[in-house]
Amino acid sequence: MKWRRRQKLIYLAPLVLSVTILLAAILTLGGSPPQAADDSKGNLPTAFNVSHAKNTFETFLVAMEAQVDLGNGVVATAFTFNGIVPGPTINLKVGDKVVVHFTNHLSIPMSIHWHGVELTNRSDGTGITQDPVPTGGTYVYDFIVPRPGIFFFHSRIRPTNPEFKGFYGMLIVEDPTAKKLIEKKVLPDKEHTKLLVLGDTTVCKTQGSNDTATFPADPNVPWAGNANGAGPFPGGPAGNPPSPKDLCETPRDEHGHFVNPVVALPAGAIPNIQPSTNCGSAGEPTCPVGEGQLVKVNGRVPTARGGRPEDPGALAANPRVINVKTGEGIRLQVGSAATIRYFRLRLTCPTSAPCVPGRVDNMIPLYRVGGQGGLLDNVRLEGGTQGTLNTDYLEGEILIPVAAREDLVFVVPQVGLGDVLTLWTLDFKRTGQGFAKLPTVPVAHFKIVEVKDHPKFAINAGDPLRTHPAVNSPIASIKGGAPDALLDSSLFQPPQPGNPSSTIRLTAGVKPSINDDTNFIFDEGPTPPTPYTDVPHVAESRWAAVGDLLELTIFNDTNAHHPWHPHGFSIQPVKIIDAATSTTVLTFGYNEFVDVADLPPHSKLVYRVLLEDRPFSFISPTGGAVGRWAMHCHIFFHAALGMITELVATQ
């Protein structure tokens, strides 16, 4: 077996195929595929550290097909890390050295992208930083984690299909201030912290029984588009994407072309959904892609509940719940591994009656304490109108765009023994047509197993976190000072393709694009395959020097929302501008480092990014920031069809 090495480190000796798979299985703690409320704890299996070196985490990840139980009698053939969905969670501390031995036993080339981690360029896992790992091949990723936050990992080689099939896992870097805040009872402790990994998928049924609509119209299904949230549900999703019958009975190959001759997928298969780069042309599938039929949380479909968020009904039989006690603070670390779906989360009381003092509705507010870049300076309550921007979701709800992660806290209200609180996901107006036309469904349930007389945990918007006197470690601001200009690559010797404009325009003509340019080669890879070093730069490439402070504007010149994701460097949002009026509708009056930022339609997001260097290796302290870093819409099929470009960081 050939191991690819990128630097002179002492790695474990190569392992034969059977030993690698066995070891990967052993190193994944937790046993059977995880549930949304596994053993009423809401925890996930964790990756085991085989290293005994200080501040070093070393583990094995194996890409493999496996049968996974999604619940409700649905067993699917998924793409997995180490045989489970999600893959084993990697828990780290700031400054840890990470070594991951990756083996690919899937039938297609793969990689691992460590989403949001500011790592060494050669470990970023994209088609412009490494060659795909072929079937049977191996690769060693090694990097140092410089910043706290909730991150995740997935493939960045044609990623739509693998992620839809379950190929993802979480990586948590503990905030160094959290321990003190837990001691001061500002944050719930680890026992009361639950990890929820959200996703969705479609699982094929027996040929002839696949649904002709992803979500059929139903007068009894709740929908956020109605005034009271009740039915009828009009059917969806929006935009005429292919139905489960289309995907399962006239399947696509991994490149998005129709399989020829046509052979329907068997029951339990998860279909490919990514369209080809020439989608819409004669003999090719259409371009739209829709959400999956099944919402998954920690790899399983949550227990159904009757009624709707405004008036919850009965739970289905044998419900999976997370046990809680009244008055407790519960911390939810929530991440999205969906390919297109936006999760609009609302936590509700057991009935339609209010259960939180001061509220006239039955919502339990979700307070945001952090997310992509670790803890915030102060607690925030999101939603409603922020500045003059209508967020299109209610204050106290949380929106999780594609690939976003949020750190949330709620207080269990004083309700009755045996009562159940439910976290729902509602439809969101992310498309050019408005709502995506998705039914309202539960995400998780919290059952009261003990009633206490008085709450012991309290949290409010504005409460100090990193600004707490016990911590006094506010987030550094990079919003001040004059930014550096992008480099003009036409002046290089020899000249290189590129655009020195600090504004990057997202467009949607025939296909999603950057300034009407479709950069397929970044996502699909060279055809025929050639070394990643031969992938050319494009007209929309941006160039800058390591150490520069940039101010970039992402202009969403489309009718839909787009979650923007720059690789390699965390950003600080500055403001959102209404493109039609050139007026600022939201100023970010707080500091936060993020790697996914949602752009409303016809808006401009202004952000700052500091191109900080990082170690090239564990023994070379500089040079790791040099290289090509993808930037794209994280709705994967948008990126694959052309809404993707790069930032090239030079010496």
N, C-alpha and C positions, 0 to 999 in steps of 0.2 A: 504494500500500500504506500502510495506516495504522499508525503506530507510537504506542504508548501510552507517555507519559512521565510520570514521577512526581516529577520535580524538575528544576531548571534545570542540566543538565549538557550538555556538548558531545558528542553521540553521532555515530556515523557516519551518513551520509545514508541514507534509505530505499533499499532495493535491490529490483529486480524479482524475481519468483519464480525464474526460472532462475538468476540470478546468486547468489541467496541459497543455493539448494541446492548449486550448484557450489562456492561459497566454503566452505560447511560441510563438504563432502567433502574439500576441499583442506586445511582446518585440522585435520582428524583424521589424526594421524600413525599409521602402522602398517599400512596397507593392508587386507588381507582380514580377515574376521571373526576375532576372536582365539580362541585355543584355551586349554584348561586348562594346556598347557605349550607355548606358542607359541615355536618355534625352541629348545626346551629352556631357555627363560629364564623362563617364567612371568610375563611382563610383558604389559601391555595398551597399546593405543593411547592417546595423550595428546592433550588439547586444546591448541591452539596459542594463544599470547598475542599478540594483534595490537597491544597497547599498548606504547608505549615509555616511558611514565611510570613513575617509580620506585614500587615497592611497589603496582603496579596490574596486575591480570589482567583482560583483556577478551577475550571470545570469542563465538562464535556456536553456538547449538544449534538444530537443526531436527528437529521431530517428524515422522516419515515412516514409511510402510510400506516394508518391504524384504524381499527373500528372504535368509534367513540359513542357512548350512550348520551344522547341529547335530552333524554327524559321523554315522558309521554309515549313510550313505545317506539321512539325514533332512534335507530342506530345508523350512523353515517360513516362512510369511509373518508377520513379526513387526512389532510396534510398536517403533520404534527412535529413538534420538538419532543423527542424522547417518548413518543407514544401517547401524549396527553394534550388536551386543548383547555386552556392556554398551556404553553410550555412552562417548565419550572421557573418560578420567580427567582430573580437574582437580587439579593439584598447586599448593599454596599454602604461604605462610609466615604465621605469626601476625602480624596487623596489616595484611595485604594488603587493598587495595580490590578488589572484584570487580564486574565489569559483564558481564552475560550477555544477549545479544540472542537472544530466543527467538521462533521462528516455528513455527506449528502447521499442518502440511499433512496431519494425520490427519483422518478423517471425523467425529470427535467433538470436543467442547470439551476442552481440556487446560490444565494448569498445570505449574509446577515447584515442588515443595517441597524445600527444602534441609535434609534430615533431620538434626537434631541441631545445626545451626549456630545460634548465638545472634545473630540478625541483626535487621534493621529489620522491624517488624511487616508493613509493606506488601509485603515480599518473601517472606513465609512461604508463599505459594502455596496457601492453603486457600480454601474457599468462603465463609469469613467474613473474608478479608483482600483478596480480589480477585474480580472477575468472571472466569469461565472464558474462556480465549483461544479464540475460535471458529476454525473451519476457515478458513485463509487469514489469520488475525490474527497480531499480533505483540505482544510485551510485553518490557520491559526490566527485569531484576532487577539491583539494585545494593545492595551491603552490604559490611561490613568483618568479617573473621573474627577473633574475639577469643581463641580458644582452640584448642590443638592437638587432633588426634584423627583418627580414621578416620570419615568421614561418607559419605553417599550422597544421590543426588537421584532423584526420581520424581514422578509426578503425584499431587496430592491432591484431584483432582476425580474422584469415582467411581474410586478407584485400583486396585481389585482386578483388573479385566480388563486394563488397560494393563500393570501390573507382571507379571502372568501371561504376557503376550505379549512381554515383554522390554524394557519402557520404564523403564530405570534406568541409572545410572552412578555412579562413585565420585568422591568429593572428599576429598583427603588434605591435611591441614594439618600440616606438619612440626613435630615437637616441637623447640623451640629447644635442648633439652639433648641431643638425640640425637647431634649431631656430636661433642661431647666424649666421650660414652660409646662411640661407634664408635672414636674415636682410642684410647681406653683398652682396646679389645677387650672391652668389657662387652656390646656389641651387635654383631651381624653388620653388615657394611657394605651399601651399596645394591646392590652386585653380587649379594649373597647374600640379598636381600629379594625375596620373591615376593608378588604380589597375587592373591588368589583370591576371586572374586565368586561366591557360591553362589545358586542359584535352582532352580526346577523348572517344568515345563510339561507340557501334553498336546498332541500334534499329531495332527490328524485324518488318518485313512486313507481309502481309497476307500470309498464308501458300501457297507455290507454287510460290511465287514471290520474295523470298529472293535470294540475289545474290550468285552465285556459286564461286565468287572470291571477296575478300574484295575490291580490287581495280583492276577492269578489265583492260587489255591492251587497250590503246587508242592512236591513232596517233596524236590526237589534244591536249592531256593533257601534261602540262609542267612537266619536271623532271630534277632534279639537276644532274643526271648521264650523261646527254648529254652536249656536249661542250658549247652550247649556252643557255642551260636551257630550250629549247623548247621541243616539242614532238619529237618522239613518247615516250609515257610512256609504259614500257615493262610489266606492271602488277605486282602485289605484294600483300602482303609483302613477304620478303624472308623467307625461312625456312619451307615452307609448313604448316603454321598453319591452323586450321580449318576455313572454310568460314562462312559467315553469314548464309547460308543455313544449314551448319552442326550444328552451335550453336543454331539456332532457331528451327530447325525441328527435330533434334535428341538431345535435350537439356541435359545439365549436371545438377546435383544437386549441393548444396553449397559445397559439399566435392569433387566435380570433377568427380563423377561417372555418367554413363549414367542413365537417368531417365527411370525406367522400371515399367509399360509399357510406351512405347514412346507416348508422347502427345506433339504436336508442340506448341510452345509458341504463344500467340496471337499477333496481330499487336500492336506495342507500347511497348512491353516488351523489357527489356534489358537483354540479356542472361548472364548466368554464363560462365566465361572463364577459371577459375582456374582448371588445371588438378588435378587428384587424385595423392596421393603419390605413387601409383602403376601404374601410367600411362604407356601406351605402352605394358602392359601385356594383355593376352587374355581377351576380353570382356570389356576392359577399353579404354577410349579415348587416343589419342596420346599425347605426352608431350608438343610440341611447342605451344606457345601463340603468337598471333599477335596483332598489333595495331588496334584500333577501326576505323570504316569507317568514322566517323564524328569527325572533330576537333571542340572542344567547347572552347569558351572564355567567361568567366563569365556566364557560363551555357547555352550559345546559339551558334549556328553555325554562324560564321561571313558571311557577305555578299560576294558573289562570285565576282570575277573580271576576265575578259578575259586577254589574253596575258600571260606574265610571268614576273618575277622580272626584267629581263634585258630590257623588252619592255612592260610595263603595257598597258592593253587594257581597255575596258569600264567596268564600274561597273554594276551589276545586278540592276533591277528595285527596287525602294524604298530602297536605301542602308541605312544601319545603320553606322553612322560616328561619330567621335569625332571632334568637332569644334575647330579650332586653328587659330592663327594669325601669319603672317610672323614675324620672329625675336624673337618669344617667345622661352623660354626654356621649354621643356616638360619633366617631370619626370615620368618614367614608373616603377612601382613596380610589377614585373612579377614573378609568381610562377607556378610550374608544379604540377598538381595533376594527371598526367598520370600514368599508371601502367607499361608501357614498352616504350612508344614513347619518343625519343629525339627531342626537338624543336630547330631547327637551324634558328634563326631569322635574317631577313634582311629587313631594311627599305629602300624604294626606292622613287625616284622622280616621278612626275606625268607621265613622258614619259621616253623614252630611253635616252634623253639628260641629261648630267650632270647638277646638280642644286646646288652643293656645291663647292665653290671656292677651287681650288687646286686639285680637283678630276677629273679623266678622265672617270669614270664610273658614273652610275646614283644612287649610294648608298648614303645614308645619315648615317654617322657613329653613332653608339650607344655607348656612353661612359659609362663605369661602374663606379659607385660611391659607391657601397656597395652591400649588399645582406643579406646573412645568418647571419652575425654577426654585422650588423649595417654598418655605413659608413666606408670607407677606409681612410687611411692616405692621399692618393693622387689619382687623377683620373687615370683610366686605359683604354687603348684601347686594346681589346682582339682579338684573332684570328691570322691567318697567322702563322709564325714560331715564337714560344716562346722558347728562348734558342736555342736548335737545334731540338726541338720537333715540328713536323708538326701537327698542330691542326686539319687539315682537314676542316677548315672553314675560311672564308676570314677575314682579319683585318677590324674591324668595324662591323662585325656581332657578334651575341652573341649565344652561345650554352647553352641551358637549359636542362641538363640531367634530368632523372626521379627524382622528389622530390626536385630539386634545385630551388633556388629563387635568382633573381638578381634585383638590384636597378640601373636603367639606366636613362641617360639624353640624349636628342637630341635637336638640335636647328632647328626650323622650317625655311626652306630656303626661299629665296626671289623668290617665284613663283607667278602664277596668281590667281586672285580671282576665287574661285570655283574649283581650282585644288585639287586633292586628292593624298596624300601620302599613301602608303600601306606598312604595316608590314606583311611579308610573313613568312611561315615556309617551309624550304627546307629539302630534304632528307639528312641523315647523315650516314657515314660509321660506324655504331655501331655494326654490326653483323660480324660473322665469314666469311660471304660471301661478306662483304663490305657494300654497301648501303643496307638499310632496304627495299628499293623499295617502297617508299611512294611518291605520287604525291605532287607537289608544290601547296599550297593553301594559301589564305589570313588568317591573324590573326586579324588585325584591320585596320581601315581606318581613316585618319585624313584630314578633309576638311578645306581648307583655306576660312575663312569667313571675313577676313579683311587683307588688304595689307598695310604694313608700309614701309616707305622709307629706314630705317636703322635698322639693328638688334640691339636689346637692351640686348641680353643675349649672353654670350660667354663662351665656355668651351673647354679645350684642355687636352690631355694626360699629366699627370704630375702635373696638377694644384693642389694646396694644398686643402685638406679637413680637416681632423682632425689635420693636421700639420699647418693649416692656423693660422697666428698670432692672430687672433681674438678668436681662440679656444685653440690652443696649448695643445691638448690632444691626443697624438699619441697612437696607439694600443700597449698594452703591449706585449713584446716578451717572449715566453717560450722556445725559441730555444737554449738558452745558458745553460751551466752547465751540469754536468754528469747526465744522467737519472738513475732512479732506476730500478732494475731488477724485473721482474714478480716473483710472489711467486710460489714455487714448491709445488703444492697441494698434491703430493705423500708423503710429509713429515708431513702432518697434522695428528692430532689424533682425530678421525680416518682419514685415507687417503681419498682424494676425487679425482674424475676424473679431468683431466686437462692437459694442455700442457704449460710448462714454456717458450717456444720459443717466442721471440718477433716478429717472422715472421709468418703471417697468410696467408696461400696459398689458393687462389681460384682456384678450379678445375672444369672441365666439362667432366666427363667420361660418364657413362650411364645417370646421372642426374647432375645438378649443385650441387656443394658440397664445403666443406672446407677440404682441404687436403684429398680428396676422401672420407670423412665421410659425410653422409647425416643426418642432425639433424632435421628430420621432426617434432619432438614432440614440438619444440619451436613455430612453426607457426600453426600447426594443433590443438595442444592441446592434452592432454591425452585422450586415447581411451581405455576403456570407460572413460567418464569424471571423474576426481578426483580433489581435491583441487589443486590450482596452487602451493602450497607449496610442493606438492609431485612430481612435475616435476623434473626429475633427471638432474644432471650435466652431461656433455658429455666429451669425450676424448679431444675435441678441446676447452673446456672452458679455459679462461684465468683468473688468480687470481692476485689481487694487493691490496695494502693497501690504504685507503683514505689518501690523502695528498701526495701520490707519484707522481713524474713526470716520465712519460713513453715515450719511443721512440719506436713506433711500425712500422713494415713494412708490407704492404699489397701487396702480390705477386700475380698479375693477371696472372696465368699460363693457360690462355685460349686465343682463337682467337677473342674474342668479348670485347666490352667495358662493364664495370660494375660500377654503381654508388654506392659507399661504404657508408654506414650510420651507425656510432656508436651512440647508444643512450646515453643520460645522460650527456655527456661531450663534449663540443666543442673542435675541434682539430685545430692545426696549421700545415698545410702542409710545409714540409721542402724541399723535392726534389722528382723528378721522375727519376728512373734509368731504362735504357734499360736492360731487363733481359738477353738477348742473349749476350750482350757485356760487361755487368756490368759497363757501362759508364753512368754518369749523363747527362740526356738530358734536364732537366729543374730544375733550382734552384729557389725556391720562394724567391725572393729578397725583399719581403715586408711581413708584418705581417697581418694575417687575421684569424679570428675564423670562422670555417665552421662546418657543420654537415653532408654534402654530398660532396664527392670528387670523381670525375670521374677517372677511371683507364683505360688507353689505353691497348690494347692487349699486352701480354707478357712484362709487365712493373711492376716496383715496386714503390709504393708510400710510402715514409718515412714521418711520421708525429709525432708531439709531442702532448701529452695530459696530462693536470694536473688534477688529481682527487680531485678537490676542494670540500670540504664539503659544505653543505647548510642546511637551517633550516629543521628539521623534521616536525615542525608545526609552526603556527604563534606565539607560545609561547615557543617553544624549538629551540634554535638557531643552534644546530648541529645534526648530525646523519642522515640527509636526503640523503646523498650520498651512504650510506651503502645499498647494495643489488645487485640484478642481473640486468645487463643491456645488452640488445640484441645488436648484431652487425651483419649486413647482407648486401647483395646486395639489393638495393631498387627496382630492377625489381622484383615485388612481387612474381611472380611465381618461380623465381630462389630461393628466400628465402624459399618459401613454400616447394620446392623440396629438400632443403638441404644446400643452400649457406647461412647459418646462424649459428651463435654461440653466445657466451656471454662473457662479462667481469664481473667478480664478485668482487665487491669492499667490502673489509672487514674493520673492526675497526682497 
